């Protein structure tokens, strides 16, 4: 049994064993060769020699994830044990699994890995602020998964490795498939978090994002216990050290709008907000690449270089150039690279307290204002709502825009009750006098199919004005349906664009669609039974 994989009772002995050995272990009849903390070039060599991927013209490694090209939320579980049973918000997102089922799968997975010729180990951190960082170990069946971990988590210094003691371990064995009838899972795939054993067990899926998001879920459990607000957002900082946060679900422009050449990137996806300020939880970026061009997103385009992991990206067989416009394998094509590949990044990824928060939504109904100012209560309402919309054709049976709500803009990764995170947001807004804005990067002048997508240049102008403080005291008008405060004028944006009712040719049709969406907000918010009534009323006058 590969006991060193765990953080269980033998932790101290096993950590000493693992650290006392050489970086590369001799293969023997007793187990596989274990490659510990390989460098990027060494991992790339392993990937190519093992036929796990191919080298592209940029030096990036392109891999395919097979059957699963995205996360498997229905296959994610939390072990129901003493360390978590009273704290977890159990339900459809945080599904329980018994300690006995976890132990059985743990033994099967470690036996499976023991049968391999070689496995890969990486040690690093989650959390750039040393006061709150979590030391983690990642054990992988695949070399490319270990490269992914190397690029996405924070890489330790040589001295830190010598003194390293991991507090959480990811064990990823994509080739091992569960038997639902025997193992108590929903399918062959499983992502199981044990807060008592401090292990994440992953099997049956090659999608590397499960590792990244599992540790984010762990941090969303650990950080609030230390009075740190954990957030699913990107963050950047200006020349005057003014910090801005960007919350938003996939497709709303979170990565695009935070990658601003005039500002330095703190991180593109996961952050903590402590009494010291904001810090990145990760050491890298996991950017979407569908439709990527150098002109549209130069920072991301230039960051893709040697050592980057390209997931499910089409490649020219002859030139080995990536074809980002080809999404035949999946719309969810990705690039994983260290944050240092972004030229104007903050290193280390730590900054002060935010002065501006941007909530991003891509409203395909075309009725939300392009930008609106939020009070603290409105901010908490829209944070809990986490609204965006699915488009026709993005999923089977989706034939028209559909409202989508993801609590706190990250429902799949929140083990604690949503109100816990929302209350932390409200306190931070009060303590630091933060200005909060809701920005619609979706449609205007009509629904998807009849209206137009917001112009990126105009959205950038609005975001820039918000961050620069130009909208702090600007004249506004209250939207009659959603109760949002809409600025009447912003440089670089036509005045008629700012008010949705004026952008629609048929105002009555606008009111009908807007009222329907307001009703969906109300229906969704009814799930929060324990929330302050003042916040519940922030959906708008007609809600």
C-alpha positions as CSV (number, residue, x, y, z in Angstrom):
1,X,0.0,0.0,0.0
2,X,1.3,3.5,-0.9
3,X,0.8,4.9,2.6
4,X,2.7,8.1,1.8
5,X,-0.2,9.2,-0.4
6,X,-2.3,10.1,2.6
7,X,-2.4,12.5,5.5
8,X,-3.7,9.8,7.8
9,X,-2.4,8.5,11.1
10,X,1.0,7.6,9.6
11,X,1.5,11.2,8.3
12,X,4.7,12.1,10.2
13,X,6.5,8.8,9.4
14,X,5.3,8.9,5.7
15,X,6.3,12.5,5.2
16,X,9.7,11.7,6.5
17,X,10.0,8.7,4.2
18,X,9.0,10.6,1.1
19,X,11.2,13.6,1.8
20,X,14.1,11.4,2.7
21,X,14.2,9.7,-0.6
22,X,15.7,10.9,-3.9
23,X,13.7,12.9,-6.4
24,X,13.3,9.9,-8.6
25,X,12.9,6.5,-7.0
26,X,14.2,3.2,-8.3
27,X,11.5,0.9,-9.6
28,X,11.1,-2.4,-7.8
29,X,8.7,-5.3,-7.4
30,X,7.2,-3.5,-4.4
31,X,5.7,-0.7,-6.3
32,X,6.0,1.9,-9.1
33,X,8.7,4.4,-9.8
34,X,7.7,7.6,-8.0
35,X,8.7,10.9,-9.7
36,X,8.8,13.6,-7.1
37,X,8.7,17.4,-7.9
38,X,9.9,17.0,-11.5
39,X,10.7,20.3,-13.4
40,X,8.5,21.5,-16.3
41,X,11.0,20.2,-18.9
42,X,11.2,16.8,-17.2
43,X,7.4,16.6,-17.1
44,X,7.1,17.6,-20.7
45,X,9.5,14.9,-21.7
46,X,7.5,12.3,-19.7
47,X,4.3,13.5,-21.3
48,X,5.7,13.1,-24.8
49,X,7.5,9.7,-24.1
50,X,4.3,8.3,-22.5
51,X,2.2,9.6,-25.5
52,X,-0.1,11.5,-23.2
53,X,0.0,14.6,-25.4
54,X,1.8,16.4,-28.3
55,X,4.0,19.5,-28.5
56,X,2.5,22.5,-30.2
57,X,4.4,25.2,-32.2
58,X,4.3,27.5,-29.1
59,X,5.9,24.9,-26.9
60,X,2.6,24.2,-25.1
61,X,1.6,20.6,-24.5
62,X,-1.8,19.7,-26.0
63,X,-3.8,16.9,-24.4
64,X,-7.3,15.5,-24.7
65,X,-9.4,14.6,-21.7
66,X,-11.6,12.0,-23.4
67,X,-15.1,11.5,-22.4
68,X,-15.2,14.3,-19.8
69,X,-14.3,17.8,-21.1
70,X,-15.7,19.6,-18.0
71,X,-16.5,19.1,-14.4
72,X,-18.8,16.4,-13.2
73,X,-20.8,18.1,-10.4
74,X,-23.2,15.1,-10.0
75,X,-20.2,12.9,-9.1
76,X,-18.8,15.1,-6.3
77,X,-19.2,14.1,-2.7
78,X,-18.2,15.1,0.8
79,X,-17.6,12.4,3.4
80,X,-20.1,12.7,6.2
81,X,-17.8,12.6,9.2
82,X,-17.2,14.4,12.5
83,X,-15.1,17.1,11.0
84,X,-17.8,18.3,8.6
85,X,-21.2,16.9,9.5
86,X,-22.5,20.0,11.5
87,X,-20.9,22.6,9.2
88,X,-21.6,21.5,5.6
89,X,-24.6,22.8,3.7
90,X,-25.8,19.3,2.7
91,X,-28.0,19.0,-0.4
92,X,-27.8,18.7,-4.2
93,X,-24.4,20.4,-4.4
94,X,-22.8,19.0,-1.3
95,X,-23.8,15.3,-1.5
96,X,-22.8,13.0,1.4
97,X,-21.0,9.7,1.2
98,X,-20.2,7.4,4.1
99,X,-16.8,7.1,5.6
100,X,-17.0,3.3,4.9
101,X,-17.5,4.0,1.2
102,X,-14.7,6.5,1.1
103,X,-12.3,4.0,2.8
104,X,-13.2,1.2,0.3
105,X,-12.5,3.5,-2.6
106,X,-9.4,4.9,-1.1
107,X,-8.0,1.3,-0.7
108,X,-9.0,0.5,-4.3
109,X,-7.4,3.6,-5.8
110,X,-4.1,3.2,-3.9
111,X,-3.9,-0.5,-4.9
112,X,-4.6,0.6,-8.5
113,X,-1.8,3.2,-8.4
114,X,0.6,0.6,-6.8
115,X,0.1,-1.5,-9.9
116,X,1.4,1.2,-12.2
117,X,5.0,1.5,-13.5
118,X,5.3,5.1,-12.4
119,X,3.4,7.8,-10.7
120,X,4.0,11.5,-10.1
121,X,4.1,13.7,-7.0
122,X,4.0,17.5,-6.6
123,X,4.0,19.5,-3.5
124,X,2.9,23.1,-3.3
125,X,0.6,25.6,-1.8
126,X,-2.9,27.1,-2.1
127,X,-2.9,30.7,-0.9
128,X,-0.3,33.3,-1.7
129,X,-0.5,34.9,1.8
130,X,1.8,32.7,4.0
131,X,-0.4,33.4,7.0
132,X,-3.3,31.5,5.3
133,X,-1.8,29.2,2.8
134,X,-2.5,25.5,2.7
135,X,0.4,23.1,2.0
136,X,-0.9,20.4,-0.4
137,X,0.4,17.2,-2.1
138,X,-0.8,16.1,-5.5
139,X,-0.4,12.5,-6.5
140,X,-1.1,11.7,-10.2
141,X,-1.4,8.7,-12.5
142,X,-0.6,11.0,-15.5
143,X,2.4,13.1,-16.0
144,X,0.3,15.8,-17.7
145,X,-1.9,16.1,-14.6
146,X,1.2,16.6,-12.5
147,X,2.3,19.4,-14.9
148,X,-1.2,20.9,-14.6
149,X,-0.8,20.9,-10.8
150,X,2.7,22.4,-11.1
151,X,1.3,25.3,-13.2
152,X,-1.9,25.9,-11.3
153,X,-0.8,25.7,-7.7
154,X,1.9,27.8,-6.0
155,X,5.3,26.3,-6.4
156,X,7.5,26.1,-3.3
157,X,11.1,27.3,-3.0
158,X,13.8,24.7,-2.6
159,X,14.1,25.5,1.1
160,X,10.4,25.2,1.6
161,X,10.4,21.7,0.0
162,X,13.0,20.5,2.6
163,X,10.7,21.6,5.5
164,X,7.4,20.7,3.7
165,X,4.5,19.0,5.5
166,X,1.4,18.7,3.5
167,X,-2.0,19.3,5.1
168,X,-4.2,18.1,2.3
169,X,-3.6,15.5,-0.4
170,X,-5.1,15.1,-3.9
171,X,-5.0,11.5,-5.2
172,X,-6.0,11.5,-8.9
173,X,-6.3,8.2,-10.8
174,X,-8.3,8.8,-14.0
175,X,-7.9,5.2,-15.2
176,X,-9.6,3.8,-12.1
177,X,-13.4,3.6,-12.6
178,X,-15.9,3.1,-9.8
179,X,-18.7,0.6,-9.8
180,X,-21.8,2.6,-8.6
181,X,-23.6,-0.5,-7.3
182,X,-20.6,-1.5,-5.2
183,X,-18.9,1.8,-4.4
184,X,-22.0,4.0,-3.7
185,X,-21.2,6.6,-6.4
186,X,-23.5,7.9,-9.1
187,X,-21.3,6.8,-12.0
188,X,-17.8,5.5,-12.8
189,X,-16.5,9.0,-11.9
190,X,-16.0,10.3,-8.4
191,X,-14.6,13.4,-6.7
192,X,-14.6,12.9,-2.9
193,X,-13.4,15.3,-0.2
194,X,-12.7,14.1,3.3
195,X,-12.1,17.0,5.7
196,X,-11.3,14.6,8.5
197,X,-8.7,12.5,6.5
198,X,-7.7,15.7,4.6
199,X,-7.8,13.9,1.2
200,X,-9.4,14.6,-2.2
201,X,-9.9,11.3,-4.0
202,X,-10.5,11.6,-7.8
203,X,-11.1,8.8,-10.3
204,X,-12.8,8.0,-13.6
205,X,-12.2,11.4,-15.2
206,X,-9.3,12.9,-17.0
207,X,-10.5,16.5,-16.7
208,X,-7.8,18.2,-14.8
209,X,-10.0,21.1,-13.6
210,X,-11.4,18.7,-10.9
211,X,-8.1,19.0,-9.0
212,X,-8.1,22.8,-9.1
213,X,-11.8,23.2,-8.1
214,X,-11.5,20.5,-5.3
215,X,-8.8,22.5,-3.6
216,X,-10.9,25.7,-4.1
217,X,-13.8,23.9,-2.3
218,X,-11.4,23.0,0.5
219,X,-10.3,26.6,0.8
220,X,-13.9,27.7,0.9
221,X,-14.3,25.5,4.0
222,X,-11.0,26.4,5.6
223,X,-10.7,30.1,5.1
224,X,-14.0,31.3,6.6
225,X,-13.1,29.5,9.8
226,X,-10.1,31.9,9.9
227,X,-12.3,34.9,9.2
228,X,-11.1,35.1,5.6
229,X,-13.7,35.7,2.9
230,X,-13.1,33.2,0.1
231,X,-14.2,34.3,-3.4
232,X,-14.7,33.0,-6.9
233,X,-13.4,36.1,-8.7
234,X,-10.5,37.6,-10.6
235,X,-8.6,40.5,-9.2
236,X,-6.2,43.3,-10.5
237,X,-4.5,46.4,-9.1
238,X,-3.8,49.8,-10.6
239,X,-0.8,52.0,-10.5
240,X,-2.2,53.7,-7.4
241,X,-2.6,50.3,-5.7
242,X,-6.4,50.4,-6.1
243,X,-7.7,46.9,-6.1
244,X,-10.7,45.7,-8.1
245,X,-12.5,42.4,-7.9
246,X,-14.5,40.7,-10.8
247,X,-17.1,38.1,-9.9
248,X,-18.9,36.3,-12.7
249,X,-19.8,32.8,-14.1
250,X,-18.3,31.3,-17.2
251,X,-18.8,33.3,-20.3
252,X,-19.5,36.7,-18.6
253,X,-16.0,38.2,-19.3
254,X,-14.3,37.8,-15.9
255,X,-10.9,36.8,-17.4
256,X,-11.2,39.2,-20.3
257,X,-12.1,42.3,-18.3
258,X,-9.6,41.7,-15.5
259,X,-6.7,41.2,-18.0
260,X,-6.2,44.9,-18.4
261,X,-2.8,46.1,-19.8
262,X,-3.0,49.2,-17.6
263,X,-3.4,47.2,-14.4
264,X,-1.5,44.3,-12.9
265,X,-3.2,40.9,-12.5
266,X,-3.4,39.5,-9.0
267,X,-5.2,36.4,-10.2
268,X,-7.9,35.2,-12.6
269,X,-10.2,33.0,-10.6
270,X,-9.9,32.3,-6.9
271,X,-9.0,34.7,-4.0
272,X,-9.1,35.2,-0.3
273,X,-9.9,38.5,1.5
274,X,-8.3,38.7,4.9
275,X,-7.7,41.6,7.4
276,X,-4.5,42.2,5.4
277,X,-6.2,42.5,2.0
278,X,-6.6,40.3,-1.1
279,X,-4.5,37.3,-2.0
280,X,-4.6,34.8,-4.9
281,X,-5.4,31.2,-3.9
282,X,-3.6,29.8,-7.0
283,X,-0.3,30.1,-8.7
284,X,-1.5,30.0,-12.2
285,X,-4.4,30.7,-14.6
286,X,-6.9,28.3,-16.3
287,X,-8.1,30.4,-19.2
288,X,-10.8,29.6,-21.7
289,X,-9.3,29.5,-25.2
290,X,-12.4,29.1,-27.5
291,X,-12.1,31.9,-30.1
292,X,-8.9,33.2,-28.6
293,X,-7.0,35.7,-30.8
294,X,-3.9,37.8,-30.2
295,X,-5.8,41.0,-31.0
296,X,-8.7,40.3,-28.6
297,X,-6.8,38.9,-25.6
298,X,-3.1,39.6,-26.1
299,X,-2.1,38.8,-22.5
300,X,-3.6,35.3,-22.6
301,X,-2.4,34.6,-26.1
302,X,1.2,35.5,-25.3
303,X,1.1,33.6,-22.0
304,X,0.6,30.3,-23.9
305,X,4.2,29.1,-24.2
306,X,6.5,26.2,-23.2
307,X,5.0,24.2,-20.3
308,X,1.5,25.5,-20.8
309,X,-1.2,22.7,-20.8
310,X,-3.7,23.1,-23.6
311,X,-6.8,21.0,-23.0
312,X,-8.9,19.7,-26.0
313,X,-7.6,22.5,-28.3
314,X,-7.5,21.5,-32.0
315,X,-4.1,21.6,-33.6
316,X,-2.9,21.6,-37.2
317,X,-1.3,18.2,-37.7
318,X,1.5,19.6,-39.9
319,X,2.4,22.9,-38.3
320,X,1.3,22.0,-34.8
321,X,-0.3,25.4,-34.4
322,X,-3.3,25.7,-32.1
323,X,-6.6,26.4,-33.8
324,X,-8.6,28.2,-31.1
325,X,-11.5,28.8,-33.4
326,X,-12.1,25.0,-33.7
327,X,-14.3,23.9,-30.8
328,X,-15.2,20.5,-32.3
329,X,-14.0,18.6,-29.2
330,X,-15.7,21.0,-26.7
331,X,-16.6,24.6,-26.2
332,X,-14.6,24.3,-22.9
333,X,-11.1,24.4,-24.3
334,X,-8.6,25.6,-21.8
335,X,-5.0,26.7,-21.2
336,X,-3.2,26.2,-17.9
337,X,-0.1,28.3,-17.3
338,X,1.7,30.0,-14.3
339,X,0.6,33.5,-13.5
340,X,4.2,34.6,-14.1
341,X,3.4,34.1,-17.8
342,X,1.2,37.2,-17.6
343,X,3.7,40.0,-18.0
344,X,2.1,42.5,-15.7
345,X,1.2,40.2,-12.8
346,X,1.7,41.0,-9.1
347,X,4.4,38.8,-7.6
348,X,3.7,37.6,-5.0
349,X,-0.1,37.6,-5.7
350,X,-1.0,39.8,-2.8
351,X,-2.5,43.3,-2.6
352,X,-4.5,45.6,-0.4
353,X,-8.2,45.9,0.2
354,X,-10.5,46.4,-2.8
355,X,-12.1,49.7,-3.5
356,X,-14.3,48.4,-6.3
357,X,-16.2,45.2,-6.9
358,X,-17.7,44.3,-10.3
359,X,-20.4,41.7,-10.6
360,X,-20.6,40.4,-14.2
361,X,-23.6,38.8,-15.8
362,X,-24.3,38.0,-19.5
363,X,-28.1,38.7,-19.6
364,X,-29.4,37.0,-22.8
365,X,-32.8,38.5,-22.2
366,X,-31.4,41.9,-22.9
367,X,-33.2,43.7,-20.0
368,X,-30.6,44.3,-17.3
369,X,-28.7,47.7,-17.5
370,X,-25.2,47.6,-19.0
371,X,-24.0,49.0,-15.6
372,X,-25.7,49.9,-12.4
373,X,-24.6,51.0,-8.9
374,X,-25.4,48.7,-6.0
375,X,-26.1,49.5,-2.4
376,X,-24.6,47.0,0.2
377,X,-28.0,45.3,0.4
378,X,-28.3,45.1,-3.4
379,X,-24.8,43.8,-3.6
380,X,-25.6,41.0,-1.1
381,X,-28.8,40.2,-3.1
382,X,-27.1,39.9,-6.4
383,X,-24.1,38.0,-4.8
384,X,-26.5,35.4,-3.4
385,X,-28.4,35.3,-6.8
386,X,-25.3,34.8,-9.0
387,X,-27.3,35.4,-12.1
388,X,-26.3,34.8,-15.8
389,X,-28.1,33.1,-18.6
390,X,-27.6,30.0,-20.8
391,X,-27.9,30.5,-24.6
392,X,-29.9,28.5,-27.1
393,X,-27.7,25.7,-28.5
394,X,-25.2,25.5,-25.6
395,X,-26.9,22.4,-24.1
396,X,-29.3,19.8,-25.4
397,X,-32.9,20.9,-25.2
398,X,-32.0,24.6,-24.6
399,X,-33.8,26.3,-27.4
400,X,-34.2,29.8,-25.9
401,X,-32.3,31.8,-23.3
402,X,-32.6,30.4,-19.8
403,X,-31.9,32.1,-16.5
404,X,-29.2,30.5,-14.5
405,X,-28.4,31.2,-10.8
406,X,-25.2,30.1,-9.1
407,X,-25.1,31.2,-5.5
408,X,-22.2,33.6,-4.7
409,X,-21.1,33.1,-8.4
410,X,-19.7,29.7,-7.4
411,X,-22.3,27.4,-5.9
412,X,-20.6,24.1,-6.9
413,X,-17.6,25.0,-4.7
414,X,-19.3,26.3,-1.5
415,X,-19.4,23.7,1.3
416,X,-20.8,26.1,3.9
417,X,-24.2,27.8,3.9
418,X,-24.4,30.7,1.3
419,X,-25.5,33.2,3.9
420,X,-22.1,32.7,5.6
421,X,-20.3,34.1,2.5
422,X,-22.8,36.8,1.9
423,X,-22.5,38.2,5.4
424,X,-18.8,38.3,5.0
425,X,-19.2,40.3,1.8
426,X,-21.5,42.7,3.5
427,X,-19.1,43.3,6.4
428,X,-16.2,43.8,4.0
429,X,-18.2,46.4,2.0
430,X,-19.0,48.3,5.2
431,X,-15.5,48.1,6.7
432,X,-13.7,49.3,3.5
433,X,-16.4,51.5,1.9
434,X,-16.3,49.5,-1.3
435,X,-18.2,50.6,-4.4
436,X,-20.1,47.7,-6.0
437,X,-21.4,47.6,-9.6
438,X,-23.5,45.1,-11.6
439,X,-22.3,45.0,-15.2
440,X,-24.3,43.3,-18.0
441,X,-21.9,41.9,-20.7
442,X,-24.8,40.2,-22.5
443,X,-27.5,41.7,-24.8
444,X,-29.2,45.0,-25.3
445,X,-32.1,46.1,-27.5
446,X,-33.8,42.7,-27.4
447,X,-33.2,39.1,-26.4
448,X,-30.5,36.9,-27.8
449,X,-31.3,36.5,-31.5
450,X,-33.0,39.9,-31.9
451,X,-30.9,42.2,-29.8
452,X,-27.2,42.9,-30.0
453,X,-24.3,41.8,-27.8
454,X,-22.8,44.6,-25.7
455,X,-19.8,46.1,-27.4
456,X,-16.6,45.0,-25.5
457,X,-15.2,48.5,-26.0
458,X,-18.2,50.1,-24.3
459,X,-18.1,47.6,-21.5
460,X,-14.4,48.3,-20.9
461,X,-15.3,52.1,-20.8
462,X,-17.9,51.4,-18.2
463,X,-15.7,49.2,-16.1
464,X,-12.8,51.7,-16.3
465,X,-15.1,54.5,-15.2
466,X,-16.3,52.4,-12.2
467,X,-12.7,51.5,-11.1
468,X,-11.4,55.0,-11.6
469,X,-14.1,56.4,-9.2
470,X,-15.9,58.4,-12.0
471,X,-19.2,56.8,-11.1
472,X,-19.1,57.3,-7.3
473,X,-21.0,60.5,-7.4
474,X,-22.5,60.5,-10.9
475,X,-26.2,61.3,-11.5
476,X,-28.4,58.1,-11.7
477,X,-31.9,57.0,-12.5
478,X,-33.7,54.1,-10.8
479,X,-34.8,51.3,-13.0
480,X,-38.5,50.8,-12.5
481,X,-38.4,47.0,-12.6
482,X,-35.2,45.9,-10.9
483,X,-34.7,48.9,-8.7
484,X,-31.1,49.4,-9.9
485,X,-29.4,52.8,-10.0
486,X,-28.3,53.5,-13.6
487,X,-25.7,56.2,-14.4
488,X,-27.1,58.7,-16.9
489,X,-23.8,59.4,-18.6
490,X,-20.4,57.6,-19.0
491,X,-17.7,58.8,-21.3
492,X,-17.3,56.6,-24.3
493,X,-20.8,55.1,-24.0
494,X,-23.9,56.5,-25.9
495,X,-26.5,57.6,-23.3
496,X,-29.3,55.6,-24.9
497,X,-27.3,52.4,-24.4
498,X,-27.3,52.9,-20.6
499,X,-31.0,52.5,-20.2
500,X,-32.4,49.2,-21.5
501,X,-35.9,50.4,-22.0
502,X,-34.7,53.0,-24.5
503,X,-32.6,50.5,-26.4
504,X,-35.6,48.3,-27.2
505,X,-37.9,49.3,-30.1
506,X,-41.0,47.9,-28.3
507,X,-41.0,49.2,-24.7
508,X,-44.0,47.1,-23.8
509,X,-42.2,44.0,-24.9
510,X,-39.2,45.1,-22.9
511,X,-41.4,45.5,-19.7
512,X,-42.9,42.0,-20.3
513,X,-39.6,40.3,-20.6
514,X,-38.0,42.3,-17.7
515,X,-40.9,41.5,-15.4
516,X,-40.5,37.8,-16.2
517,X,-36.9,37.9,-15.4
518,X,-37.6,39.8,-12.1
519,X,-40.0,37.0,-11.2
520,X,-37.2,34.4,-11.8
521,X,-35.0,36.3,-9.4
522,X,-37.7,36.3,-6.8
523,X,-38.4,32.5,-7.3
524,X,-34.7,31.7,-6.9
525,X,-34.3,33.9,-3.9
526,X,-37.1,32.2,-2.0
527,X,-34.5,29.4,-1.2
528,X,-32.8,31.7,1.3
529,X,-35.1,31.4,4.2
530,X,-32.8,32.9,6.8
531,X,-31.7,36.0,5.0
532,X,-32.4,39.5,6.2
533,X,-35.7,40.7,4.8
534,X,-34.1,44.0,3.7
535,X,-31.9,42.1,1.4
536,X,-34.7,39.9,0.1
537,X,-36.5,43.1,-1.1
538,X,-33.6,44.2,-3.2
539,X,-34.7,42.4,-6.4
540,X,-36.7,45.5,-7.4
541,X,-40.0,47.3,-7.0
542,X,-41.9,44.8,-9.1
543,X,-40.4,41.8,-7.2
